[in-house]
């Protein structure tokens, strides 16, 4: 999900975090010197866009304010379920019957549910009269509110679905501000009467433990298997038949309206008030120790991948870093410039004569020009040890260098802060880990993926400065590997009793060669099997997945080592079986933590999957036909007596070129499978047809991480991780056999739109110009995330036979590790297919091998893309400059749309709406996009 995929994150294995801006911007094409003269106010915006500056202006134009701007709710910055947030809010208010400040609500919400409170929910509070009562008690702080539980908690109501645009100086033809009529939420299901059967206390406790492990929610259908695996007993059937029995320990959400059994359960977290009070007391004590003046607490950046400067690390649980950005490093530079000017005037009378430990001070650096903030650590005879609070290091200096810190320099939070490296908690003081961290991270600007937003955040660091991005955490963990246990790679060496574990569609194979490392691995994996057979606890469940994490998953009925390579939201992820070479998509509930007693031993063993290719046969797109791949799989994956001979080793690619044999006659290469394939008709194929998703191509690759396949059959009950095994059908629907055209597919119903003149919250996924852009309804976007997660699980576990593609066919297409619902627009002669994303409104080229039949299960949710044009402006041929201004204001942004008219069509993707767009993200005014474009074209005409 590269273009706004909520909850989506991850990317290349071990490397690129999601949604990371490209490091090498493309050079704009040469343009004619005959250019229109732009109005000055728009010149910077257009130049910024054409230069591919990643920081585009979000408000390059300030429209005239409305005479009486009404207060508009701000569209939220991430899709959320109002019903779920209301339920959580009700629980919090029940514990604060005497009221609480709204400013404290985000912190309480984070502590309770380990999630950020959606910004949109704060704006909806005043409408949720059935949940809370809002009071303005403080005239001096007009933006501060008190929240109380609703006076009548049994009152049934639903929040407004969209904001009402304000009255405007230049209103549309319908002057009246519409009243929005709210329909019941489609996610709300009528609850069945409570069963007379209550949950036994031990069952209730166990279910509560399981739910607490998955703070982002747990599918109800996953409960029986998870319960069986964890507690070695069967979950009573009546629990799933009556989910309302769980209402006191979890919140229930229904993202699939037509299937009430497809519910997501969110644990209710009981606040540990003693812990909070203790933490508050410690914080107050530490503040008193610092100085009579206090400094604001440093707020973790809101973006998912902030840039950081790594300072140093005494251990991986206390890495010192600084955030890079406008409110962080830029603000620090500005403050230090001000300090230099302030103390340059007269610093003789500002000398700190009697420093004491914990006191904040200004320090004159060795260069005499720099003045830095510091905290006194220790006072000696004529020396003082200080810690530079913005730079993260300490030193002993002369007491004469200390100056009194003026109160205006207390306003900026200390910039040097700590973080913990995810996955290295058990090895935080290991010399090999710290040495590797020093070499790959210290002193560098990196990207930080914030896994857990605690006081000391849990992070994964990425170095994106090279062609191949580096997962710093994974690189440090690999420093513990014992090189003597690696699979041998000696040229001209022959190996018997080789096991081929995987054959990829480009001819790459993965093998296990007998070695000390493989023997030790099998011994430890057997201990792990015994450990889980005897364990009855939820401690081994993986509750905090992240890219690069090492853990365990089932493969052919046994536990095997895996590494998480990509996350599709919080419940679906991609994994790599590092000792087998197979990639798969699974639900997070299928993963287990490595048992602590065996963690160090298993981490020390390098991956045992040896990556190979057949010598004298090319590994490239089009070289391997599906028949050739299948023949090789049938030949070697079931053979227990393979042999190979290494002809050369490509160290840069960690790839061995081998001759493969199904017997011990490895001395004669003419008997190798290489030669058999080269001489067979399987190697003859149509020229220039793209048959594979691997290897170089003149077209950009569409899925850098491909789910590998294997034809060997998994054991009974192994339904999730073996990619070639077909699932009989997705839950609730019948699947079409891969390779066959979709027949009798009932398309989903059309999207329900509000009445003309009414409003709806939207997200603009694509914007070409005011005459053509694409919207998505905001309220149901989280349902689309759930749907795409289900599609990933389903399609990544079916075989790779391509679909017979026809124009105007609705099917599923794989692009950048995700599966999309698409409409085929055209089939090209070179094997590429032009498709239209029915949920995002983008046109793409994909290889025909990446298309699959769309099953009926995935046709329940209406297609989410709505083609639109802007109301209030004349239709025209929009200039490139006008298109750029429009895109900068609307693309990839949540806005409020007011419906002007609908142009119906026979197919949902041909329907078009004419709407007004309003940006309500600014507190002081609302921005109407048709006014911006009208004024831009007027100024452009006048300047011409």
Secondary structure in CASP SS format (residue, H / E / C, confidence):
PFRMAT SS
TARGET T0000
AUTHOR 0000-0000-0000
METHOD secondary structure of the structure
MODEL  1
X C 1.00
X C 1.00
X C 1.00
X C 1.00
X C 1.00
X C 1.00
X C 1.00
X E 1.00
X E 1.00
X E 1.00
X C 1.00
X C 1.00
X C 1.00
X C 1.00
X C 1.00
X C 1.00
X C 1.00
X C 1.00
X C 1.00
X C 1.00
X C 1.00
X C 1.00
X C 1.00
X C 1.00
X C 1.00
X C 1.00
X C 1.00
X C 1.00
X C 1.00
X C 1.00
X C 1.00
X C 1.00
X C 1.00
X C 1.00
X C 1.00
X C 1.00
X C 1.00
X C 1.00
X C 1.00
X H 1.00
X H 1.00
X H 1.00
X H 1.00
X H 1.00
X H 1.00
X H 1.00
X H 1.00
X H 1.00
X H 1.00
X H 1.00
X C 1.00
X C 1.00
X C 1.00
X C 1.00
X C 1.00
X C 1.00
X C 1.00
X C 1.00
X C 1.00
X C 1.00
X C 1.00
X C 1.00
X C 1.00
X C 1.00
X C 1.00
X C 1.00
X C 1.00
X C 1.00
X C 1.00
X C 1.00
X C 1.00
X C 1.00
X C 1.00
X C 1.00
X C 1.00
X C 1.00
X C 1.00
X C 1.00
X C 1.00
X C 1.00
X C 1.00
X H 1.00
X H 1.00
X H 1.00
X H 1.00
X H 1.00
X H 1.00
X H 1.00
X H 1.00
X H 1.00
X H 1.00
X H 1.00
X H 1.00
X H 1.00
X C 1.00
X C 1.00
X C 1.00
X C 1.00
X C 1.00
X E 1.00
X E 1.00
X H 1.00
X H 1.00
X H 1.00
X H 1.00
X H 1.00
X H 1.00
X H 1.00
X H 1.00
X H 1.00
X H 1.00
X H 1.00
X H 1.00
X C 1.00
X C 1.00
X C 1.00
X C 1.00
X C 1.00
X H 1.00
X H 1.00
X H 1.00
X H 1.00
X H 1.00
X H 1.00
X H 1.00
X H 1.00
X H 1.00
X C 1.00
X C 1.00
X C 1.00
X C 1.00
X E 1.00
X E 1.00
X E 1.00
X E 1.00
X C 1.00
X C 1.00
X C 1.00
X C 1.00
X C 1.00
X C 1.00
X C 1.00
X C 1.00
X C 1.00
X C 1.00
X E 1.00
X E 1.00
X E 1.00
X E 1.00
X C 1.00
X C 1.00
X C 1.00
X C 1.00
X C 1.00
X C 1.00
X C 1.00
X C 1.00
X C 1.00
X C 1.00
X C 1.00
X C 1.00
X C 1.00
X C 1.00
X C 1.00
X C 1.00
X C 1.00
X C 1.00
X C 1.00
X C 1.00
X C 1.00
X C 1.00
X C 1.00
X C 1.00
X C 1.00
X C 1.00
X C 1.00
X C 1.00
X C 1.00
X C 1.00
X C 1.00
X C 1.00
X C 1.00
X C 1.00
X C 1.00
X C 1.00
X C 1.00
X C 1.00
X C 1.00
X C 1.00
X C 1.00
X C 1.00
X C 1.00
X C 1.00
X C 1.00
X C 1.00
X C 1.00
X C 1.00
X C 1.00
X C 1.00
X C 1.00
X H 1.00
X H 1.00
X H 1.00
X H 1.00
X H 1.00
X H 1.00
X H 1.00
X H 1.00
X H 1.00
X H 1.00
X H 1.00
X H 1.00
X C 1.00
X C 1.00
X C 1.00
X C 1.00
X C 1.00
X E 1.00
X E 1.00
X H 1.00
X H 1.00
X H 1.00
X H 1.00
X H 1.00
X H 1.00
X H 1.00
X H 1.00
X H 1.00
X H 1.00
X H 1.00
X H 1.00
X C 1.00
X C 1.00
X C 1.00
X C 1.00
X C 1.00
X H 1.00
X H 1.00
X H 1.00
X H 1.00
X H 1.00
X C 1.00
X H 1.00
X H 1.00
X H 1.00
X H 1.00
X C 1.00
X C 1.00
X C 1.00
X E 1.00
X E 1.00
X E 1.00
X E 1.00
X C 1.00
X C 1.00
X C 1.00
X C 1.00
X C 1.00
X C 1.00
X C 1.00
X C 1.00
X C 1.00
X C 1.00
X E 1.00
X E 1.00
X E 1.00
X E 1.00
X C 1.00
X C 1.00
X C 1.00
X C 1.00
X C 1.00
X H 1.00
X H 1.00
X H 1.00
X H 1.00
X H 1.00
X H 1.00
X H 1.00
X H 1.00
X H 1.00
X H 1.00
X H 1.00
X H 1.00
X H 1.00
X H 1.00
X H 1.00
X H 1.00
X H 1.00
X H 1.00
X C 1.00
X C 1.00
X C 1.00
X C 1.00
X C 1.00
X C 1.00
X C 1.00
X C 1.00
X C 1.00
X C 1.00
X C 1.00
X C 1.00
X C 1.00
X C 1.00
X E 1.00
X E 1.00
X E 1.00
X E 1.00
X E 1.00
X E 1.00
X E 1.00
X E 1.00
X E 1.00
X C 1.00
X C 1.00
X C 1.00
X C 1.00
X C 1.00
X E 1.00
X E 1.00
X E 1.00
X E 1.00
X E 1.00
X E 1.00
X C 1.00
X C 1.00
X C 1.00
X C 1.00
X H 1.00
X H 1.00
X H 1.00
X H 1.00
X H 1.00
X H 1.00
X H 1.00
X H 1.00
X H 1.00
X H 1.00
X H 1.00
X H 1.00
X H 1.00
X H 1.00
X H 1.00
X H 1.00
X H 1.00
X C 1.00
X C 1.00
X H 1.00
X H 1.00
X H 1.00
X E 1.00
X C 1.00
X C 1.00
X C 1.00
X C 1.00
X C 1.00
X C 1.00
X C 1.00
X C 1.00
X E 1.00
X E 1.00
X E 1.00
X E 1.00
X E 1.00
X C 1.00
X C 1.00
X C 1.00
X C 1.00
X C 1.00
X C 1.00
X E 1.00
X E 1.00
X E 1.00
X E 1.00
X E 1.00
X E 1.00
X E 1.00
X E 1.00
X E 1.00
X C 1.00
X C 1.00
X C 1.00
X E 1.00
X E 1.00
X E 1.00
X E 1.00
X E 1.00
X E 1.00
X C 1.00
X C 1.00
X C 1.00
X C 1.00
X E 1.00
X E 1.00
X E 1.00
X E 1.00
X E 1.00
X E 1.00
X H 1.00
X H 1.00
X H 1.00
X E 1.00
X E 1.00
X E 1.00
X C 1.00
X C 1.00
X H 1.00
X H 1.00
X H 1.00
X H 1.00
X C 1.00
X C 1.00
X C 1.00
X C 1.00
X C 1.00
X C 1.00
X E 1.00
X E 1.00
X E 1.00
X E 1.00
X E 1.00
X C 1.00
X C 1.00
X C 1.00
X H 1.00
X H 1.00
X H 1.00
X C 1.00
X C 1.00
X C 1.00
X H 1.00
X H 1.00
X H 1.00
X H 1.00
X H 1.00
X H 1.00
X H 1.00
X H 1.00
X H 1.00
X H 1.00
X C 1.00
X C 1.00
X C 1.00
X C 1.00
X E 1.00
X E 1.00
X E 1.00
X E 1.00
X E 1.00
X E 1.00
X E 1.00
X E 1.00
X C 1.00
X C 1.00
X C 1.00
X C 1.00
X E 1.00
X E 1.00
X E 1.00
X E 1.00
X E 1.00
X E 1.00
X E 1.00
X C 1.00
X C 1.00
X C 1.00
X C 1.00
X C 1.00
X C 1.00
X E 1.00
X E 1.00
X H 1.00
X H 1.00
X H 1.00
X H 1.00
X H 1.00
X H 1.00
X H 1.00
X C 1.00
X C 1.00
X C 1.00
X C 1.00
X H 1.00
X H 1.00
X H 1.00
X C 1.00
X C 1.00
X C 1.00
X C 1.00
X C 1.00
X C 1.00
X C 1.00
X C 1.00
X E 1.00
X E 1.00
X E 1.00
X E 1.00
X E 1.00
X E 1.00
X E 1.00
X E 1.00
X E 1.00
X E 1.00
X C 1.00
X C 1.00
X C 1.00
X C 1.00
X C 1.00
X E 1.00
X E 1.00
X E 1.00
X E 1.00
X C 1.00
X C 1.00
X C 1.00
X H 1.00
X H 1.00
X H 1.00
X H 1.00
X H 1.00
X H 1.00
X H 1.00
X H 1.00
X H 1.00
X H 1.00
X H 1.00
X H 1.00
X H 1.00
X H 1.00
X H 1.00
X H 1.00
X H 1.00
X H 1.00
X H 1.00
X C 1.00
X C 1.00
X C 1.00
X C 1.00
X C 1.00
X C 1.00
X E 1.00
X C 1.00
X C 1.00
X C 1.00
X C 1.00
X C 1.00
X C 1.00
X C 1.00
X C 1.00
X E 1.00
X E 1.00
X E 1.00
X E 1.00
X E 1.00
X E 1.00
X C 1.00
X C 1.00
X E 1.00
X E 1.00
X E 1.00
X E 1.00
X E 1.00
X E 1.00
X E 1.00
X E 1.00
X E 1.00
X E 1.00
X E 1.00
X C 1.00
X C 1.00
X C 1.00
X E 1.00
X E 1.00
X E 1.00
X E 1.00
X E 1.00
X E 1.00
X C 1.00
X C 1.00
X C 1.00
X C 1.00
X E 1.00
X E 1.00
X E 1.00
X E 1.00
X E 1.00
X E 1.00
X H 1.00
X H 1.00
X H 1.00
X C 1.00
X E 1.00
X C 1.00
X C 1.00
X C 1.00
X H 1.00
X H 1.00
X H 1.00
X H 1.00
X H 1.00
X H 1.00
X H 1.00
X H 1.00
X C 1.00
X C 1.00
X C 1.00
X C 1.00
X C 1.00
X C 1.00
X E 1.00
X E 1.00
X E 1.00
X E 1.00
X E 1.00
X C 1.00
X C 1.00
X C 1.00
X C 1.00
X C 1.00
X C 1.00
X C 1.00
X C 1.00
X C 1.00
X C 1.00
X C 1.00
X H 1.00
X H 1.00
X H 1.00
X H 1.00
X H 1.00
X H 1.00
X H 1.00
X H 1.00
X H 1.00
X H 1.00
X H 1.00
X C 1.00
X C 1.00
X C 1.00
X C 1.00
X C 1.00
X E 1.00
X E 1.00
X E 1.00
X E 1.00
X E 1.00
X E 1.00
X E 1.00
X E 1.00
X E 1.00
X H 1.00
X H 1.00
X H 1.00
X C 1.00
X E 1.00
X E 1.00
X E 1.00
X E 1.00
X E 1.00
X E 1.00
X E 1.00
X C 1.00
X C 1.00
X C 1.00
X C 1.00
X C 1.00
X C 1.00
X C 1.00
X H 1.00
X H 1.00
X H 1.00
X C 1.00
X H 1.00
X H 1.00
X H 1.00
X H 1.00
X H 1.00
X H 1.00
X C 1.00
X C 1.00
X H 1.00
X H 1.00
X H 1.00
X C 1.00
X C 1.00
X C 1.00
X C 1.00
X C 1.00
X C 1.00
X C 1.00
X C 1.00
X C 1.00
X C 1.00
X C 1.00
X C 1.00
X C 1.00
X C 1.00
X C 1.00
X C 1.00
X C 1.00
X C 1.00
X C 1.00
X C 1.00
X C 1.00
X C 1.00
X C 1.00
X C 1.00
X C 1.00
X C 1.00
X C 1.00
X C 1.00
X C 1.00
X C 1.00
X C 1.00
X C 1.00
X C 1.00
X C 1.00
X C 1.00
X C 1.00
X C 1.00
X C 1.00
X C 1.00
X C 1.00
X C 1.00
X C 1.00
X C 1.00
X C 1.00
X C 1.00
X C 1.00
X C 1.00
X C 1.00
X C 1.00
X C 1.00
X C 1.00
X C 1.00
X C 1.00
X C 1.00
X C 1.00
X C 1.00
X C 1.00
X C 1.00
X C 1.00
X C 1.00
X C 1.00
X C 1.00
X C 1.00
X C 1.00
X C 1.00
X C 1.00
X C 1.00
X C 1.00
X C 1.00
X C 1.00
X C 1.00
X C 1.00
X C 1.00
X C 1.00
X C 1.00
X E 1.00
X E 1.00
X E 1.00
X E 1.00
X E 1.00
X E 1.00
X E 1.00
X E 1.00
X E 1.00
X E 1.00
X E 1.00
X C 1.00
X C 1.00
X E 1.00
X E 1.00
X E 1.00
X E 1.00
X E 1.00
X E 1.00
X C 1.00
X C 1.00
X C 1.00
X H 1.00
X H 1.00
X H 1.00
X H 1.00
X H 1.00
X H 1.00
X H 1.00
X H 1.00
X H 1.00
X H 1.00
X H 1.00
X H 1.00
X H 1.00
X H 1.00
X H 1.00
X C 1.00
X C 1.00
X C 1.00
X C 1.00
X C 1.00
X C 1.00
X C 1.00
X C 1.00
X C 1.00
X C 1.00
X C 1.00
X C 1.00
X C 1.00
X C 1.00
X E 1.00
X E 1.00
X E 1.00
X E 1.00
X E 1.00
X E 1.00
X C 1.00
X C 1.00
X E 1.00
X E 1.00
X E 1.00
X E 1.00
X E 1.00
X E 1.00
X E 1.00
X E 1.00
X E 1.00
X E 1.00
X C 1.00
X C 1.00
X C 1.00
X C 1.00
X E 1.00
X E 1.00
X E 1.00
X E 1.00
X E 1.00
X E 1.00
X C 1.00
X C 1.00
X C 1.00
X C 1.00
X C 1.00
X E 1.00
X E 1.00
X E 1.00
X E 1.00
X E 1.00
X H 1.00
X H 1.00
X H 1.00
X E 1.00
X E 1.00
X E 1.00
X C 1.00
X C 1.00
X H 1.00
X H 1.00
X H 1.00
X H 1.00
X C 1.00
X C 1.00
X C 1.00
X C 1.00
X C 1.00
X E 1.00
X E 1.00
X E 1.00
X E 1.00
X E 1.00
X E 1.00
X C 1.00
X C 1.00
X C 1.00
X C 1.00
X C 1.00
X C 1.00
X C 1.00
X C 1.00
X C 1.00
X H 1.00
X H 1.00
X H 1.00
X H 1.00
X H 1.00
X H 1.00
X H 1.00
X H 1.00
X H 1.00
X H 1.00
X H 1.00
X C 1.00
X C 1.00
X C 1.00
X E 1.00
X E 1.00
X E 1.00
X E 1.00
X E 1.00
X E 1.00
X E 1.00
X E 1.00
X E 1.00
X E 1.00
X C 1.00
X C 1.00
X C 1.00
X C 1.00
X H 1.00
X H 1.00
X H 1.00
X C 1.00
X E 1.00
X E 1.00
X E 1.00
X E 1.00
X E 1.00
X E 1.00
X E 1.00
X E 1.00
X C 1.00
X C 1.00
X C 1.00
X C 1.00
X C 1.00
X C 1.00
X C 1.00
X E 1.00
X E 1.00
X H 1.00
X H 1.00
X H 1.00
X H 1.00
X H 1.00
X H 1.00
X H 1.00
X H 1.00
X H 1.00
X H 1.00
X H 1.00
X H 1.00
X H 1.00
X H 1.00
X H 1.00
X C 1.00
END
